[in-house]
């Protein structure tokens, strides 16, 4: 990524909040996306890893079956895989778009089958937080691994 001069900002870019920090803004410009991608990936892992450690696939399958989502056991394994391995892969930027697509689909199901029937607000177990996750995963799907990703390093951004 090319570094930009604080003196010459392209048209359409936002005005600097505090112009004397222009050098810092420009030096860190290309870090926003890896920060988002890494944070999202790392925040997914705690949703899947405890299920791996506890061997809770049967419990997850029962939850899915109660909600009418079948075949429950294979889907429980898939969800646990996506939330652990997928979270790690998104964090390091490996197979980023593929995992983001699968997780976005998972979150669509979560939104419509689990949270939306309760309303919108997160305080009543509504869809608000799950929609936020879905939008973040959609953004990662669109953007891919981006700078500082394994995908980019191996030249295999799909």
RACOR-V917227 format. One record per residue. N is the residue number from 0. SS is DSSP state (H for helix, E for strand, - for the rest). PHI is phi in radians with two decimals (NA if undefined). D_LAST is the distance of its C-alpha to the last C-alpha in whole Angstrom. Layout:
n ss phi d_last
N SS PHI D_LAST
N SS PHI D_LAST
//
This chain:
n ss phi d_last
0 - NA 19
1 - -1.37 23
2 - -1.36 26
3 - -1.92 28
4 - -1.45 31
5 - -1.23 33
6 - -1.39 35
7 - -2.08 33
8 - -1.69 31
9 - -1.04 29
10 - -1.05 30
11 - 1.64 29
12 - -1.41 28
13 - -1.15 30
14 - -1.16 33
15 - -1.13 34
16 - -1.10 35
17 - -2.38 37
18 H -0.88 37
19 H -1.06 39
20 H -1.64 36
21 H -0.92 34
22 H -1.09 33
23 H -1.21 31
24 H -0.97 29
25 H -1.19 28
26 H -1.20 27
27 - -1.86 25
28 H -0.96 24
29 H -1.53 20
30 H -1.67 21
31 H -1.08 21
32 H -1.26 17
33 H -1.02 17
34 H -1.08 20
35 H -1.10 19
36 H -1.11 16
37 H -1.14 18
38 H -1.08 21
39 H -1.06 19
40 H -1.06 18
41 H -1.16 22
42 H -1.31 23
43 H -1.36 22
44 H -0.97 23
45 H -1.13 27
46 H -1.47 26
47 H -1.78 25
48 H -1.03 27
49 H -1.05 30
50 H -1.21 30
51 H -1.16 29
52 H -1.11 32
53 H -1.48 34
54 - 1.06 33
55 - -1.60 33
56 H -1.13 31
57 H -1.17 34
58 H -1.14 35
59 H -1.07 31
60 H -1.13 32
61 H -1.12 35
62 H -1.10 34
63 H -1.12 31
64 H -1.09 34
65 H -1.06 36
66 - -1.59 34
67 - 1.39 34
68 - -1.75 30
69 - -2.23 30
70 - -1.30 30
71 H -1.14 30
72 H -1.15 30
73 H -1.06 27
74 H -1.19 25
75 H -1.09 27
76 H -1.07 25
77 H -1.09 22
78 H -1.08 22
79 H -1.07 24
80 H -1.07 21
81 H -1.10 18
82 H -1.30 21
83 H -1.72 21
84 H -1.13 18
85 H -1.08 16
86 H -1.08 18
87 H -1.10 18
88 H -1.14 14
89 H -1.15 14
90 H -1.07 16
91 H -1.56 15
92 - 1.37 11
93 - -2.01 10
94 - 0.95 8
95 H -1.02 8
96 H -1.15 7
97 H -1.11 8
98 H -1.19 11
99 H -1.09 12
100 H -1.12 12
101 H -1.12 14
102 H -1.22 16
103 H -1.10 17
104 H -1.11 18
105 H -0.99 20
106 H -1.24 22
107 H -1.08 22
108 H -1.12 25
109 H -1.04 26
110 H -1.05 27
111 H -1.42 29
112 H -1.61 30
113 H -1.92 31
114 H -1.65 32
115 H -1.05 32
116 H -1.06 35
117 H -1.58 37
118 - 1.89 36
119 - -1.68 34
120 - -1.23 35
121 H -1.11 34
122 H -1.12 38
123 H -1.95 38
124 - 1.08 35
125 - -1.43 34
126 - -1.46 30
127 H -0.88 30
128 H -1.23 28
129 H -1.15 26
130 H -1.14 25
131 H -1.01 24
132 H -1.03 22
133 H -1.05 20
134 H -1.18 20
135 H -1.08 18
136 H -1.16 16
137 H -1.12 15
138 H -1.09 15
139 H -1.16 12
140 H -1.04 10
141 H -1.18 11
142 H -1.43 10
143 - 1.37 8
144 - -1.15 9
145 - 1.23 11
146 - -1.14 14
147 - 1.10 15
148 - -2.17 12
149 H -1.11 12
150 H -0.92 8
151 H -1.19 10
152 H -1.12 13
153 H -1.63 11
154 - 1.23 9
155 - -2.16 6
156 - -1.20 4
157 - -1.78 0
//
